[in-house]
Amino acid sequence: MTDLRVVDLPGGYTELLDSLKSTVRDARIKALRTVNTQLIELYWAIGQGVRLQQEQHGWGSGVIKRLSSDLRVEFPEMKGLSPRNIQYMTTFAGAWQDGPIAQQAVAQLPWGHVTVLLDKLDAQEKRTSYAAAAVQYGWSRNVLLNMIMNRTLERTGAAPSNFAQQLVAQDSELAQQIAKDPYNFEFLGLSGEVAERELELALTSRITETLRELGPGFAFVGRQVHFDVDGDDYYVDMLFFHMDQNRYVVIELKTGKFQPEFAGKLNFYVALVDDMLRREHHNETIGILICGTKNDRSVRYSLGRSTSPMAVAAYTYDKLPADEKKALPNEGHVVAALEWAEPGPEPED
């Protein structure tokens, strides 16, 4: 038997091996996506058939249970034919009535993602938007749920800005899409009043969650980034680089209400980063001021006189008001209750 460890490899072998590995991986991913799309098509077809019968003959839950039983007898090896899942299929077909379903973004998502969209969103436009975003950014089921509960897409692009005045049309539209309003920092576990430095440290110590809240494409460069301007020292609160838009993003944090002078300071920092860090192949630097509260009219006046492209957004980190939090049981009580609770029935597939 030939010892593979001592075989002399010809020139180009390593490059070919790397290429073939990539080809195999791509083929496996494509095959999995194809199988998933076929499953979604099947579920949609089942749901469409049941939905039409419900509309024409008023099928009730009893008929669906019988249908589930008969299908399971015919296809004992197949999962996903419970009455509950067939009802999901019916709701799915009703939500996405226009076929072919394979051409919709939702067909590229696992079934668990689809059920989250059906359970957590009522408006079809939102379901379609979140389905497309989940496909584009590769969100897991838990991330999709988190994005829906935090109303991520509804907040995206909502911050008042001067991008339309300071950037060319297409660039301003792109820049606007990375400025949310408000930002949700509930993951920090903060409550009450906090200092700006405390908020900044909390965001950087939980940088993974911070980047997720900022949105896809953000890469963390640093906090309190130092700049020396002819002997004068300046420090940018938080500096990011947006990979998709190929630009630096300066973020300034203010825990109080927006004041016009905040815009002037951010205007200076954006100009500073644009001059000292930006390269020729980079797009223009933008700034985002994140403050505790703001008066949008005051923001518009301030941004109207700013020469750098900037947006101003608010943030929140309290899930519930303080008095409502006091009324909730503490963690120890919840754990004790769960430990004594009787186990419930196994969920249906």
Sequence and secondary structure as in RCSB ss.txt:
>XXXX:A:sequence
MTDLRVVDLPGGYTELLDSLKSTVRDARIKALRTVNTQLIELYWAIGQGVRLQQEQHGWGSGVIKRLSSDLRVEF
PEMKGLSPRNIQYMTTFAGAWQDGPIAQQAVAQLPWGHVTVLLDKLDAQEKRTSYAAAAVQYGWSRNVLLNMIMN
RTLERTGAAPSNFAQQLVAQDSELAQQIAKDPYNFEFLGLSGEVAERELELALTSRITETLRELGPGFAFVGRQV
HFDVDGDDYYVDMLFFHMDQNRYVVIELKTGKFQPEFAGKLNFYVALVDDMLRREHHNETIGILICGTKNDRSVR
YSLGRSTSPMAVAAYTYDKLPADEKKALPNEGHVVAALEWAEPGPEPED
>XXXX:A:secstr
   GGG    TTHHHHHHHHHHHHHHHHHHHHHHHHHHHHHHHHHHHHHHHHHHHHH   HHHHHHHHHHHHHH 
TT    SHHHHHHHHHHHHHS SS GGGSGGGGS HHHHHHHHHH   HHHHHHHHHHHHHHT  HHHHHHHHHT
THHHHTT S BSHHHHS HHHHHHHHTT  SSEE GGG   S   HHHHHHHHHHTHHHHHHHH TTEEEEEEEE
EEEETTEEEEEEEEEEETTTTEEEEEEEEEEE  HHHHHHHHHHHHHHHHHT  TTS   EEEEEEEE  HHHHH
HHHHT SS EEEEEEE  SS HHHHHHS  HHHHHHHHHHS        
